[in-house]
């Protein structure tokens, strides 16, 4: 493993998204499991991520947190993996990567917490209402084989996990288009390797 790329995570976190992305890059990396509670809020880790949460990636002198940002960064840092379209064809790639990080996550979290945006206040939130987000997501995953076209990208890692977890935990609607998209993006060796690595790390995180 290379100390040049360090992955701070916990297998019971959004770090699973970044683990999949790292496995897609094929780059060597060192994993450091950070336990919830005292360790995640300790000064040593807060110096890495002041939010006191995982995941975080340290690549040489570069520190990146927030899953969507990490996915985008790793795609650029390891271009040989071809996980980002050419710069002049990144419109859909950026659009749906950050749609998932913004409107999709906000809408699903609010729904899970029992909060519905009053119709007269929809203009004050970034996503309007839950139904609009679901319809927009369905359009996005149905337009092509992958979220940004016919080639798998880092955006599929991020959007794919949100769709997969949303179906699993019933935070998104169980539509055929979502199930089909989940099947397409998770049928990959890197996804399976990442899941095995995180599942194997679970007892360590719970000690």
Wavefront OBJ file of the C-alpha trace (Angstrom):
o trace
v 0.000 0.000 0.000
v 1.161 3.527 -0.747
v 1.358 6.141 2.011
v 1.002 8.755 -0.752
v -2.766 8.143 -0.827
v -4.427 7.737 2.555
v -8.103 6.925 2.944
v -9.727 7.761 6.287
v -13.004 5.940 6.651
v -15.370 3.826 8.680
v -17.163 0.908 6.977
v -20.446 2.087 8.506
v -20.306 5.422 6.698
v -20.393 7.165 3.349
v -16.788 6.082 3.134
v -18.130 3.066 1.274
v -18.745 5.374 -1.679
v -15.116 6.447 -1.735
v -13.862 2.894 -1.236
v -15.668 1.915 -4.438
v -14.208 4.929 -6.227
v -10.698 4.069 -5.055
v -11.079 0.505 -6.276
v -12.217 1.818 -9.661
v -9.048 3.920 -9.990
v -6.780 0.936 -9.401
v -4.383 3.155 -7.447
v -2.680 1.800 -4.310
v -3.867 3.398 -1.094
v -3.620 3.025 2.663
v -6.815 2.640 4.690
v -7.119 4.126 8.155
v -10.274 3.190 10.018
v -11.517 5.989 12.255
v -13.924 4.995 15.001
v -17.001 7.071 15.751
v -16.906 9.096 18.943
v -13.695 10.159 20.613
v -11.323 9.149 17.817
v -13.275 10.934 15.084
v -13.426 14.105 17.213
v -9.840 13.906 18.484
v -7.412 16.747 17.658
v -5.295 14.532 15.404
v -8.205 13.719 13.135
v -9.769 17.185 13.354
v -6.511 18.472 11.899
v -7.304 16.353 8.833
v -11.034 17.022 8.679
v -12.327 19.816 10.962
v -15.868 18.454 10.581
v -14.799 15.350 12.484
v -16.372 12.970 10.002
v -15.364 10.486 7.346
v -14.449 9.944 4.602
v -11.377 12.025 3.895
v -8.621 11.394 1.375
v -5.085 12.717 1.744
v -3.090 12.522 -1.475
v 0.399 13.872 -0.911
v -0.200 17.455 0.234
v -3.820 17.509 -0.962
v -6.680 16.925 1.471
v -10.177 16.295 0.103
v -13.379 15.651 2.034
v -17.038 15.397 0.971
v -17.818 12.326 -1.112
v -18.770 14.024 -4.360
v -15.628 16.160 -4.227
v -13.482 13.102 -3.517
v -14.981 11.205 -6.452
v -14.360 14.127 -8.805
v -10.831 14.616 -7.479
v -9.824 10.975 -7.800
v -11.137 10.821 -11.359
v -8.851 13.728 -12.251
v -5.898 12.516 -10.167
v -5.871 9.121 -11.895
v -6.804 9.838 -15.526
v -5.651 6.431 -16.765
v -8.747 4.935 -15.113
v -10.929 7.014 -17.455
v -13.518 7.812 -14.815
v -14.272 11.307 -16.112
v -15.288 12.362 -19.622
v -13.088 14.758 -21.599
v -13.374 18.296 -20.233
v -15.446 19.496 -23.186
v -18.014 16.745 -22.550
v -18.469 17.033 -18.789
v -21.801 18.824 -18.680
v -23.919 15.793 -17.747
v -21.114 14.400 -15.573
v -20.974 17.477 -13.343
v -24.700 18.060 -13.528
v -25.754 14.694 -12.133
v -22.821 14.263 -9.750
v -23.787 17.458 -7.956
v -27.521 16.913 -8.380
v -27.051 13.808 -6.238
v -24.916 15.707 -3.714
v -27.450 18.538 -3.503
v -31.142 18.126 -4.367
v -31.240 14.324 -4.174
v -29.585 13.984 -0.789
v -31.462 16.938 0.698
v -34.818 15.670 -0.522
v -34.300 12.087 0.649
v -32.903 13.056 4.052
v -35.736 15.493 4.688
v -38.266 12.868 3.648
v -36.663 10.255 5.932
v -36.830 12.710 8.832
v -40.507 13.295 8.202
v -40.147 16.815 6.813
v -42.208 17.808 3.799
v -41.655 21.208 2.233
v -44.893 23.232 2.339
v -45.985 23.965 -1.215
v -45.807 27.708 -0.631
v -42.161 27.393 0.520
v -40.796 25.219 -2.292
v -38.932 28.161 -3.792
v -36.869 28.487 -0.606
v -35.252 25.045 -0.884
v -32.884 23.851 -3.572
v -34.980 20.917 -4.719
v -38.575 22.145 -4.715
v -40.306 18.952 -3.650
v -39.609 15.237 -3.347
v -41.759 14.206 -6.319
v -39.900 16.546 -8.647
v -36.566 15.131 -7.507
v -37.744 11.550 -8.111
v -39.009 12.403 -11.588
v -35.772 14.217 -12.438
v -33.679 11.304 -11.193
v -35.728 8.851 -13.250
v -35.189 10.952 -16.363
v -31.456 11.088 -15.673
v -30.922 7.345 -15.179
v -33.116 6.477 -18.171
v -31.490 8.760 -20.749
v -28.474 6.541 -21.431
v -26.724 3.460 -20.128
v -24.789 5.492 -17.554
v -25.557 8.803 -15.907
v -23.287 10.866 -18.184
v -23.595 8.843 -21.378
v -22.576 5.419 -22.589
v -19.393 5.206 -20.486
v -19.184 4.522 -16.747
v -17.771 7.444 -14.749
v -17.152 8.699 -11.225
v -20.628 10.218 -11.345
v -22.051 6.684 -11.542
v -20.208 5.745 -8.366
v -21.786 8.605 -6.465
v -25.245 8.524 -8.011
v -25.235 4.736 -8.037
v -24.673 4.453 -4.307
v -27.435 6.968 -3.594
v -29.828 4.983 -5.760
v -28.741 1.653 -4.263
v -29.004 2.845 -0.670
v -32.226 4.675 -1.445
v -33.830 1.476 -2.693
v -32.427 -0.538 0.216
v -33.612 1.876 2.909
v -36.732 2.992 1.030
v -35.702 6.647 0.911
v -36.354 6.801 -2.819
v -39.321 5.387 -4.680
v -38.998 1.806 -5.902
v -39.244 2.515 -9.624
v -38.119 0.070 -12.333
v -35.747 2.659 -13.815
v -33.939 2.949 -10.487
v -33.637 -0.814 -10.072
v -32.318 -1.185 -13.612
v -29.748 1.558 -13.149
v -28.574 0.071 -9.855
v -28.059 -3.269 -11.571
v -26.010 -1.723 -14.373
v -23.636 0.304 -12.213
v -23.046 -2.198 -9.414
v -22.266 -5.122 -11.704
v -18.569 -4.297 -11.583
v -15.524 -6.027 -10.047
v -14.466 -2.828 -8.266
v -17.855 -2.547 -6.572
v -17.612 -6.118 -5.314
v -14.019 -5.670 -4.104
v -14.934 -2.513 -2.242
v -17.914 -4.160 -0.552
v -15.778 -7.121 0.524
v -13.090 -4.849 1.975
v -15.584 -2.770 3.928
v -17.511 -5.797 5.134
v -14.253 -7.344 6.345
v -13.436 -4.142 8.259
v -16.740 -4.071 10.129
v -15.616 -6.004 13.259
v -12.574 -3.750 13.607
v -14.772 -0.657 13.532
v -17.107 -2.116 16.164
v -14.437 -3.199 18.694
l 1 2 3 4 5 6 7 8 9 10 11 12 13 14 15 16 17 18 19 20 21 22 23 24 25 26 27 28 29 30 31 32 33 34 35 36 37 38 39 40 41 42 43 44 45 46 47 48 49 50 51 52 53 54 55 56 57 58 59 60 61 62 63 64 65 66 67 68 69 70 71 72 73 74 75 76 77 78 79 80 81 82 83 84 85 86 87 88 89 90 91 92 93 94 95 96 97 98 99 100 101 102 103 104 105 106 107 108 109 110 111 112 113 114 115 116 117 118 119 120 121 122 123 124 125 126 127 128 129 130 131 132 133 134 135 136 137 138 139 140 141 142 143 144 145 146 147 148 149 150 151 152 153 154 155 156 157 158 159 160 161 162 163 164 165 166 167 168 169 170 171 172 173 174 175 176 177 178 179 180 181 182 183 184 185 186 187 188 189 190 191 192 193 194 195 196 197 198 199 200 201 202 203 204 205 206 207
